[in-house]
Amino acid sequence: DENLEIASYDRSKNSITLEAATPLNNDYLKKYTRITVTSIIGASDALNIIASSKGDWGEDIIVRSIPVSQAKTQIIENPADSDQYRIKNKNGFYNGAIVVFDNGTKKQYRRVTNLLDDIITLSTTLDGDVVDTESIPNKTLSTCEFTLKVNYKEETDIFNYMSMNPDTSNYFMKVVNDSSKFIKLESPYSSSGDFTRTDPFDMPTNNTMLNGKLFITLSDGNNGTISGLTPADFIGIDEGPGKRSGIKAFNDIDEVNIITAPGITDPDVQLELVSHCENRKDRFAVLDVPENYQSISKVQGHRDIFDSSYAAIYHPWMKIYDLLEKKKIFIPPSGSIMGIYSRSDQTRGVHKAPANEKVQNITDLKYKLNTGEQDLLNPKGVNLIRVFPGRGIRVWGARTVSSNTLWKYINVRRLFIYIEESIEKGTQWVVFEPNDEKLWARVRATITQFLTGVWRDGALMGTKAEEAFYVKCDRTTMTQDDIDNGRLICEIGISPVKPAEFVIFRITQWTGGSEVTE
C-alpha cells in the first residue's frame, strides 16, 4: 500500500495524475491495482447560489459563468532558474492572480505572489522549459478569471474579470455579494484552499454547458406560508446595521414613510410597529383590527392597546376576488389604506386627511357598520370602512390612536413629519457654518420660504402667512452655552389645517318659509 495524492484530474480523458511523497519504484498492473479515495481536500467548500430574497421569483434567475482572461503574455527569461520569471508584458497581471502556463500540451496553474516591473514571482516553480521568445508564441502565461452574468427576466447583473483567490480585490464572493440585486453566494472557498492544482475553469458535469459557458438556473424556490411564522419572526432581531430582521430591518431604510404588517394583528407585533415609528419619528404605522372582531367592545378593546399619534387603526376586513386562487377572499384593510395614503398624498398633498376616499377593487366588507356604530367607534380612534349606496365603499375615518387631542388627526401628524423631514434635509448646508447672526437670518429666510409654499398649498390655516406659522432663530432660542457647543436652535410654530369631520346645518322655520343656515 502507498499513500498518494491526486495532483490533477483530466475530465476529458477521465484520468488522474498521482503525486507521491517519494518517487514510485514499483510497476502497477491495472488488474491488480485499486485506488481508494480516503479523503477529499476542500470537499466541504461547496458554493451555494441563492436568490437575494425568499420566494419562487428566484426560479426565473439564470446564472452564466464565462471563463475569461484579462492578461496574456510570454515568459522571455527565467533568470535564476527559480520561481521568478521575466515576462514580455506585465499589463493585466496583479498580485494574487491565478495564472495558467500553457505550452500547448500541458497546463500548469500557479498564483502570482509578487510583481515588480517585468519580473513576476509565482507560488511554485513551473516545470520544464518555459521560455518563449518567438513572435508567434507557443507557450503563454495567462490570468484566470471569469465573468458572471445574472439574468432575471429583462434585467442583468454583469460582474467582469473576477478571481477565485480570496486575497484579491476582485474576489468573486465579495464582488457579487456587495453588488448583486438578485443573488447571494454562500459557503465560500476558504482562503487557505489550493486553487492552483486544477483548472479553475473546470465546471461540474451535472450543469448545462454551452460554448464553454456554465448555465445555472435556480430552483426549489417557494413563497412559504404565513402559518409557520411567529410574532418573534415579524418583530425580528437587531444585531447592528445590515444584520437586522423583521420590523427592525426597516431601521436600515430611510425612505420608508408608511409601514404595516397586513393581517398581523398580534398585539406584540403591532406594538413593535408603533414603537418603531415613534422612535424614528419619520414614518407612520397602519394597523388592522382582527378579522373576526364584530362586536363594538372587541373592536374597541383591541384599539385600546395603543396610544400613539404615529399610528392609525382600521376596520373591518374587505372582500376581494383573488385572481391567483380564482375565488373571493377577505383581506386586511391596511394594504389598501396605504395605497389610499399614497394616492391622496400625490393628488392633494399630505395635509389632506386620507378619508372619504373610495377603496378600489373591493366587492364587499366582512361587516357592514352603520352610523350608530360609527358614532361610537370614531371618537375612540377606530377608522371605519363603510358602504355608501351610490358612492361605493369608502374610508370613513381620519384619526390616530392618540389620547392627545392635539394629535388626533392622521393628516396633522403626517404633515408635521413631512415638514420636520423637509426642514432637516433642507438645512443640512448649515452644518459647520459660522454660528452668528448672519447665519441665523439665512436659516430664517430658508425656512420661511419653505413654509410659505406649504401655506399656499393649503396645508396651513390663516389668511396670510403670518397667521399660518412663525420662525424664530436668534438669541431668544439659543444660549451662549448652545453657541459655544455648536448648537443652532430654531423654534417653529405652525397652524395645521384639520379635517371637517362633521358638517352641521341648523334648520329653522319662519313665516316667510324655511331657512337653512350652516
Rosetta blueprint (number, residue, H / E / L):
1 D L
2 E L
3 N L
4 L E
5 E E
6 I E
7 A E
8 S E
9 Y E
10 D E
11 R L
12 S L
13 K L
14 N L
15 S E
16 I E
17 T E
18 L E
19 E E
20 A E
21 A L
22 T L
23 P L
24 L L
25 N L
26 N L
27 D L
28 Y L
29 L L
30 K H
31 K H
32 Y H
33 T L
34 R L
35 I L
36 T L
37 V L
38 T L
39 S L
40 I L
41 I L
42 G L
43 A L
44 S L
45 D L
46 A L
47 L L
48 N E
49 I E
50 I E
51 A E
52 S L
53 S L
54 K L
55 G L
56 D H
57 W H
58 G H
59 E H
60 D H
61 I E
62 I E
63 V E
64 R E
65 S E
66 I E
67 P E
68 V E
69 S L
70 Q L
71 A L
72 K E
73 T E
74 Q L
75 I E
76 I E
77 E E
78 N L
79 P L
80 A L
81 D L
82 S L
83 D L
84 Q E
85 Y E
86 R E
87 I E
88 K L
89 N L
90 K L
91 N L
92 G L
93 F L
94 Y L
95 N L
96 G L
97 A L
98 I E
99 V E
100 V E
101 F E
102 D E
103 N L
104 G L
105 T L
106 K L
107 K E
108 Q E
109 Y E
110 R E
111 R E
112 V E
113 T E
114 N E
115 L E
116 L E
117 D L
118 D L
119 I E
120 I E
121 T E
122 L E
123 S L
124 T L
125 T L
126 L L
127 D L
128 G L
129 D L
130 V L
131 V L
132 D L
133 T L
134 E L
135 S L
136 I L
137 P L
138 N L
139 K L
140 T E
141 L E
142 S E
143 T E
144 C L
145 E E
146 F E
147 T E
148 L E
149 K E
150 V E
151 N E
152 Y E
153 K L
154 E L
155 E E
156 T E
157 D E
158 I E
159 F E
160 N E
161 Y E
162 M E
163 S E
164 M L
165 N L
166 P L
167 D L
168 T L
169 S L
170 N L
171 Y E
172 F H
173 M H
174 K H
175 V H
176 V H
177 N H
178 D H
179 S H
180 S L
181 K L
182 F L
183 I E
184 K E
185 L E
186 E E
187 S L
188 P L
189 Y L
190 S L
191 S L
192 S L
193 G L
194 D L
195 F L
196 T L
197 R L
198 T L
199 D L
200 P L
201 F L
202 D L
203 M L
204 P L
205 T L
206 N L
207 N L
208 T E
209 M E
210 L E
211 N L
212 G L
213 K E
214 L E
215 F E
216 I E
217 T E
218 L L
219 S L
220 D L
221 G L
222 N L
223 N L
224 G L
225 T L
226 I H
227 S H
228 G H
229 L L
230 T L
231 P H
232 A H
233 D H
234 F H
235 I H
236 G L
237 I L
238 D E
239 E L
240 G L
241 P L
242 G L
243 K L
244 R E
245 S L
246 G H
247 I H
248 K H
249 A H
250 F H
251 N H
252 D H
253 I L
254 D L
255 E L
256 V L
257 N L
258 I E
259 I E
260 T L
261 A L
262 P L
263 G L
264 I L
265 T L
266 D L
267 P H
268 D H
269 V H
270 Q H
271 L H
272 E H
273 L H
274 V H
275 S H
276 H H
277 C H
278 E H
279 N H
280 R H
281 K L
282 D L
283 R L
284 F E
285 A E
286 V E
287 L E
288 D E
289 V L
290 P L
291 E L
292 N L
293 Y L
294 Q L
295 S L
296 I H
297 S H
298 K H
299 V H
300 Q H
301 G H
302 H H
303 R H
304 D L
305 I L
306 F L
307 D L
308 S E
309 S L
310 Y L
311 A E
312 A E
313 I E
314 Y E
315 H E
316 P L
317 W L
318 M E
319 K E
320 I E
321 Y E
322 D E
323 L L
324 L L
325 E L
326 K L
327 K E
328 K E
329 I E
330 F E
331 I E
332 P L
333 P L
334 S H
335 G H
336 S H
337 I H
338 M H
339 G H
340 I H
341 Y H
342 S H
343 R H
344 S H
345 D H
346 Q H
347 T H
348 R L
349 G L
350 V L
351 H L
352 K L
353 A L
354 P L
355 A L
356 N L
357 E E
358 K E
359 V L
360 Q L
361 N L
362 I L
363 T L
364 D E
365 L E
366 K L
367 Y L
368 K L
369 L L
370 N L
371 T H
372 G H
373 E H
374 Q H
375 D H
376 L H
377 L H
378 N H
379 P H
380 K H
381 G L
382 V E
383 N E
384 L E
385 I E
386 R E
387 V E
388 F E
389 P L
390 G L
391 R L
392 G E
393 I E
394 R E
395 V E
396 W E
397 G L
398 A L
399 R E
400 T L
401 V E
402 S L
403 S L
404 N L
405 T H
406 L H
407 W H
408 K L
409 Y E
410 I H
411 N H
412 V H
413 R H
414 R H
415 L H
416 F H
417 I H
418 Y H
419 I H
420 E H
421 E H
422 S H
423 I H
424 E H
425 K H
426 G H
427 T L
428 Q H
429 W H
430 V H
431 V L
432 F L
433 E L
434 P L
435 N L
436 D L
437 E H
438 K H
439 L H
440 W H
441 A H
442 R H
443 V H
444 R H
445 A H
446 T H
447 I H
448 T H
449 Q H
450 F H
451 L H
452 T H
453 G H
454 V H
455 W H
456 R H
457 D L
458 G L
459 A L
460 L E
461 M L
462 G L
463 T L
464 K L
465 A H
466 E H
467 E H
468 A H
469 F E
470 Y E
471 V E
472 K E
473 C L
474 D L
475 R L
476 T L
477 T L
478 M L
479 T L
480 Q H
481 D H
482 D H
483 I H
484 D H
485 N L
486 G L
487 R L
488 L L
489 I L
490 C L
491 E E
492 I E
493 G E
494 I E
495 S L
496 P E
497 V L
498 K L
499 P L
500 A L
501 E L
502 F L
503 V L
504 I L
505 F L
506 R E
507 I E
508 T E
509 Q E
510 W E
511 T L
512 G L
513 G E
514 S E
515 E E
516 V E
517 T E
518 E L
